[in-house]
């Protein structure tokens, strides 16, 4: 049974009074940009944080501004009156995790960040706080981008009246200018990669925005998105929908489009995320400089955080084992749209495109034709909400190595000389 409690207030002054009255210790769940900023905000308020928590073991066993970063498993030995500030966009997952351990004094950090919205958050990220856990530096644009996502997602994610989707990966091409053998989007398996047709992509966007009440971020992915010359039209159209808050283009820095192409997609919603792979990303710095000159929001950083999750194989797990794999998956909210179907993650979407698993119709929700009245809209929204929030696992999990927070990190961007082989299943 839940304990009787007075929940900590979500405003700074009320929170300070609560801590002073109850003498509770404070932990911040999320050792990344937003969590760091809130830690510094609390410090200025005279409040001390006893520890940062994270599910990713690779971020732990270090300190941030002298505060220890601990793995979330330490909560088993933590007093239950500890106040936990949640610094995660996927707030419902963290709530489920900590309440399952008996922690009910939790507070979303969105209220604190909104109170300080007129401040320059980058000023809080100095020295080690301006680096990710492998030493890469954040750009100012990226810090603003992350915090904006955090605030909006925490406010909307728990709203039971709306179909809010944190992010949707829109696959615009199977073609890539690199062939990374460990690509988690499985581009290394496509022997005859193709670009998606713009008309089809635009119809899929129309269907998506007819079904969803709000999409915080549409992620334009591939492959390398700039290899599809029609991608600019799709990016521009995605940003035009009022349901869409941001459009993020993920590029590997091998291609620097012309000024006129970049200006075509320039928009206060558009963000270009450049991930670099050393000398392979031959145009990364040029692209970043061009975006800076054109005043287009962007971030450039070296690839990191890759894990061994790109193999396709049948693991013959039990249902309970697949549920456990899915429960701990760090990619299960990377909703992916391709061929008019919504998938839970890019792995699932691409093994279906590759026909690398037996047909699994329960692994996706078909939204094609929604804007033309091809579905009962209320029923489709209800089903999609269940699929994105409550489905316990997908069949594709049985072909995946698993992608768990804290898995050992591997060297990103190692190239393969030939297309990787896999077992292909015929479709009716």
C-alpha positions in Angstrom: 0.0 0.0 0.0 1.2 3.5 -0.8 2.4 5.5 2.2 0.5 8.6 3.2 2.5 11.7 2.2 2.5 15.3 1.4 4.1 15.5 -2.1 6.9 18.0 -2.5 5.7 21.2 -4.3 6.8 21.7 -8.0 7.8 25.3 -7.5 11.2 26.4 -6.2 10.1 28.4 -3.2 7.6 25.7 -2.1 10.2 23.0 -2.7 12.7 24.9 -0.5 10.2 25.2 2.3 9.3 21.5 2.0 13.0 20.4 2.2 13.6 22.7 5.2 10.5 21.3 7.0 11.1 17.6 6.3 14.9 17.7 6.2 14.7 15.3 3.2 17.8 14.5 1.1 17.6 15.2 -2.6 18.6 13.1 -5.5 18.4 14.0 -9.2 17.5 11.1 -11.5 19.2 11.9 -14.8 22.9 12.8 -15.1 22.8 14.7 -18.3 22.3 18.3 -19.4 18.9 19.1 -17.8 19.8 17.3 -14.6 23.1 19.2 -14.4 21.4 22.6 -14.9 18.8 21.8 -12.1 21.6 20.7 -9.8 23.3 24.1 -10.3 20.0 26.0 -9.9 19.4 24.2 -6.5 23.0 25.0 -5.5 22.2 28.7 -6.0 19.1 28.3 -3.9 21.2 26.9 -1.0 20.0 23.3 -1.5 22.5 20.5 -1.7 22.0 17.3 -3.9 23.2 14.1 -2.2 23.6 12.2 -5.5 22.8 12.0 -9.2 21.2 8.8 -10.4 21.2 7.2 -13.8 20.2 3.9 -15.4 23.3 4.1 -17.7 26.2 2.6 -15.9 28.6 4.3 -18.3 27.7 7.7 -16.8 28.2 6.5 -13.2 31.0 6.2 -10.7 32.1 9.8 -11.3 31.2 13.2 -9.9 29.4 16.3 -11.3 30.5 19.5 -9.4 31.6 17.3 -6.6 28.3 15.3 -6.4 28.6 11.6 -6.9 26.8 9.9 -9.9 25.4 6.6 -8.8 23.6 3.8 -10.7 19.9 3.7 -10.0 20.3 0.3 -8.3 21.6 2.2 -5.3 17.9 3.1 -4.5 17.5 -0.3 -3.0 19.6 0.9 -0.1 18.2 4.5 0.0 15.7 5.8 2.6 12.2 6.1 1.1 11.6 9.7 2.3 14.3 10.9 -0.2 13.0 13.4 -2.7 13.8 12.4 -6.3 13.9 15.1 -9.0 13.2 13.4 -12.3 15.4 14.8 -15.1 14.2 12.5 -17.9 12.0 13.1 -20.9 10.5 9.7 -20.5 9.1 10.6 -17.1 6.5 7.9 -16.9 9.2 5.2 -17.2 11.1 6.7 -14.2 8.0 7.1 -12.2 7.1 3.4 -12.7 10.7 2.4 -11.8 11.0 4.4 -8.6 7.4 3.9 -7.3 8.0 0.2 -7.8 10.8 0.6 -5.3 8.6 2.5 -2.9 9.7 6.1 -3.7 6.7 8.4 -4.0 8.3 11.8 -3.2 9.2 12.6 -6.8 9.1 15.9 -8.6 9.4 16.6 -12.4 12.1 19.2 -13.0 10.1 21.0 -15.7 8.6 23.4 -13.2 12.0 24.6 -11.9 13.2 25.0 -15.5 10.2 27.0 -16.5 10.6 29.3 -13.6 14.1 30.0 -14.8 13.3 30.2 -18.5 14.5 33.7 -18.9 18.0 32.7 -17.7 20.7 31.5 -20.0 20.9 27.8 -19.1 24.3 27.5 -20.9 25.8 29.7 -18.1 25.2 26.8 -15.7 27.1 24.4 -17.9 30.7 25.3 -17.3 33.9 23.2 -17.2 33.1 19.5 -16.8 29.3 20.2 -16.9 29.7 21.2 -20.5 30.9 17.7 -21.5 29.1 14.5 -22.1 30.2 11.4 -20.3 32.9 10.6 -22.9 34.3 14.1 -22.9 32.5 15.6 -25.9 31.3 19.2 -25.6 27.8 20.4 -26.1 26.9 23.4 -28.2 24.7 26.2 -26.9 22.0 25.3 -29.4 22.0 21.7 -28.2 21.6 22.7 -24.5 18.6 24.9 -25.3 17.2 22.1 -27.5 17.5 19.4 -24.8 16.0 21.6 -22.0 13.1 22.6 -24.2 12.4 19.0 -25.0 12.6 18.1 -21.3 10.1 20.7 -20.2 7.6 20.0 -22.9 7.8 16.2 -22.6 7.4 16.2 -18.9 4.3 18.4 -19.1 2.7 16.5 -21.9 3.7 12.9 -21.5 1.4 12.1 -18.6 -1.7 13.9 -20.1 -4.3 11.1 -20.5 -6.5 13.2 -22.8 -4.0 13.6 -25.7 -1.9 11.4 -27.9 1.5 13.0 -27.3 4.5 11.3 -29.0 7.9 12.3 -27.7 9.7 11.6 -31.0 9.1 9.9 -34.4 11.9 8.7 -36.6 10.9 9.2 -40.2 13.1 7.0 -42.5 13.7 9.0 -45.7 16.4 6.7 -47.2 18.1 3.3 -46.9 21.2 4.8 -48.6 24.2 5.9 -46.5 27.5 7.4 -47.4 29.1 5.2 -44.7 28.8 1.5 -44.0 29.2 1.2 -40.3 29.2 -2.5 -39.4 27.6 -1.8 -36.0 24.9 0.7 -37.2 21.8 0.2 -34.9 19.6 1.3 -37.8 20.8 -1.7 -39.8 21.9 0.1 -43.0 24.8 -2.4 -43.3 22.3 -5.1 -44.4 20.8 -3.2 -47.3 22.3 -4.6 -50.6 20.1 -2.5 -52.9 19.3 0.6 -50.8 16.6 3.0 -52.1 15.4 6.5 -51.4 11.8 6.8 -50.1 9.5 8.7 -52.5 8.7 12.2 -51.3 5.0 11.8 -52.2 4.7 8.7 -50.0 6.6 10.4 -47.1 4.4 13.5 -47.3 1.3 11.3 -47.1 2.7 9.5 -44.1 3.3 12.8 -42.4 -0.2 13.9 -43.1 -1.6 10.7 -41.6 0.7 11.0 -38.6 -0.3 14.6 -37.9 -4.0 13.7 -38.3 -3.7 11.0 -35.6 -1.3 12.6 -33.1 -2.3 15.6 -31.0 1.3 16.6 -30.6 4.7 15.4 -31.7 7.6 16.9 -29.8 10.2 16.0 -32.4 10.2 14.4 -35.9 13.7 12.9 -36.5 14.7 12.8 -40.1 16.9 9.7 -40.5 18.3 7.1 -42.9 20.9 6.1 -43.8 22.2 9.6 -44.5 19.2 11.9 -45.1 21.0 14.2 -47.4 21.4 11.4 -49.9 17.8 11.7 -50.7 17.5 14.9 -52.8 13.8 15.1 -52.0 14.5 15.2 -48.2 14.5 19.0 -48.2 10.8 19.1 -49.3 9.9 16.6 -46.6 11.8 18.4 -43.8 10.1 21.7 -44.8 6.7 20.1 -44.9 7.2 18.4 -41.5 8.0 21.7 -39.9 4.8 23.3 -41.3 2.5 21.2 -39.2 1.3 22.9 -36.0 1.3 19.5 -34.2 5.1 19.2 -34.7 7.3 21.2 -32.3 10.7 20.3 -33.8 12.2 18.7 -36.8 15.7 17.2 -36.3 17.9 16.1 -39.2 20.5 13.5 -38.2 23.5 13.6 -40.5 27.0 12.0 -40.4 28.9 15.0 -41.7 29.9 13.5 -45.1 27.7 15.9 -47.1 27.5 19.6 -46.9 24.4 20.7 -48.9 24.4 24.0 -50.8 23.3 27.2 -49.1 20.1 27.3 -51.0 19.2 23.8 -50.0 19.8 24.5 -46.3 18.0 27.8 -46.5 15.0 25.9 -47.9 14.7 24.0 -44.6 15.8 26.9 -42.3 13.0 27.3 -39.7 12.8 28.0 -36.0 11.7 24.4 -35.6 14.5 22.9 -37.6 17.7 21.5 -35.9 20.6 19.8 -37.6 22.4 17.2 -35.5 25.9 16.3 -36.9 27.5 13.2 -35.6 31.1 12.9 -36.7 33.3 9.8 -37.2 36.8 11.3 -37.5 38.2 11.6 -41.0 35.1 9.7 -42.4 33.0 12.8 -41.7 35.0 14.8 -44.3 32.4 17.7 -44.4 31.4 17.8 -40.8 33.2 21.0 -39.8 32.3 22.6 -43.1 28.7 21.8 -42.5 28.8 23.2 -39.0 30.4 26.4 -40.1 27.9 26.8 -42.9 25.0 26.3 -40.5 26.6 28.8 -38.1 26.9 31.3 -40.9 23.3 30.8 -42.0 22.1 31.0 -38.4 20.5 27.5 -38.5 20.3 25.7 -35.1 22.7 22.7 -34.9 25.0 20.6 -32.8 28.2 18.8 -33.8 29.8 16.1 -31.7 31.8 12.9 -32.1 29.8 9.7 -32.1 29.6 7.9 -28.7 27.3 5.6 -26.8 27.3 2.8 -29.4 26.7 -0.7 -28.1 26.7 -4.2 -29.6 23.1 -4.2 -30.8 23.2 -4.4 -34.5 23.2 -8.2 -35.0 20.1 -9.9 -36.4 19.5 -13.3 -35.0 16.9 -15.7 -33.5 17.5 -15.9 -29.8 14.6 -18.3 -29.0 13.8 -16.4 -25.8 10.7 -17.1 -23.8 8.0 -14.5 -23.6 9.1 -13.5 -20.1 12.7 -13.1 -21.3 11.5 -10.8 -24.2 9.4 -8.8 -21.8 12.6 -8.3 -19.7 14.7 -7.3 -22.7 12.0 -4.8 -23.7 11.6 -3.4 -20.2 15.3 -2.5 -20.0 15.6 -1.3 -23.6 16.9 2.3 -24.1 15.4 2.5 -27.6 11.9 1.4 -27.0 10.6 4.9 -27.3 12.3 5.7 -30.6 9.0 5.5 -32.4 9.7 5.0 -36.1 7.4 5.6 -39.1 8.0 3.9 -42.4 5.7 2.6 -45.1 2.7 4.1 -43.3 3.4 2.0 -40.2 4.4 3.0 -36.7 7.1 0.8 -35.0 8.4 1.0 -31.5 12.1 1.4 -32.6 14.4 1.6 -35.7 15.5 -2.0 -35.2 12.0 -3.2 -35.5 11.2 -1.0 -38.4 14.3 -2.1 -40.4 14.1 -5.8 -39.7 10.6 -5.6 -41.1 11.8 -3.6 -44.2 14.6 -6.2 -44.6 12.2 -9.1 -44.1 14.7 -10.3 -41.5 12.1 -11.7 -39.2 8.9 -13.7 -39.8 5.9 -11.5 -40.4 4.9 -9.9 -37.1 1.8 -7.7 -37.7 1.5 -6.9 -34.0 4.9 -5.2 -34.1 3.4 -2.1 -35.8 0.3 0.0 -36.1 -0.8 0.9 -39.7 -1.9 4.6 -39.9 -1.9 4.9 -43.6 -5.0 6.6 -44.9 -5.9 8.1 -41.5 -6.3 11.6 -43.0 -8.6 10.3 -45.6 -11.0 8.7 -43.1 -9.6 5.2 -43.6 -9.7 4.6 -39.8 -12.0 5.1 -36.8 -9.8 8.0 -35.4 -10.7 7.6 -31.8 -10.1 3.9 -31.9 -6.8 4.3 -33.8 -5.6 6.9 -31.2 -6.5 4.6 -28.3 -4.7 1.7 -29.9 -1.6 3.7 -30.8 -1.4 5.1 -27.3 -1.5 1.6 -25.9 1.0 0.4 -28.4 3.5 3.3 -27.6 3.0 3.3 -23.8 1.8 -0.1 -22.6 2.7 -2.9 -25.0 4.9 -5.3 -23.0 7.3 -6.3 -25.8 7.5 -6.8 -29.6 8.4 -9.9 -31.6 11.5 -8.1 -33.0 13.0 -8.3 -29.5 13.6 -12.0 -30.1 16.0 -11.1 -33.0 17.8 -8.3 -31.1 20.8 -8.5 -28.8 19.1 -6.0 -26.6 19.9 -2.4 -26.1 20.1 -1.7 -22.4 21.3 1.4 -20.5 24.8 0.8 -19.4 25.8 -1.9 -21.9 29.5 -1.8 -22.7 30.2 0.9 -25.3 32.0 -0.1 -28.5 34.0 1.9 -31.0 31.6 3.7 -33.3 31.9 4.0 -37.1 34.0 0.9 -37.9 33.4 0.3 -41.6 32.5 -2.9 -43.4 33.8 -3.7 -46.8 30.8 -5.7 -47.9 27.1 -5.8 -47.2 26.4 -8.0 -44.2 24.3 -11.1 -44.8 21.2 -12.2 -42.9 18.3 -14.7 -43.2 15.4 -13.4 -45.2 11.8 -14.5 -44.7 9.4 -14.4 -47.6 6.1 -12.5 -47.1 2.7 -13.7 -48.4 
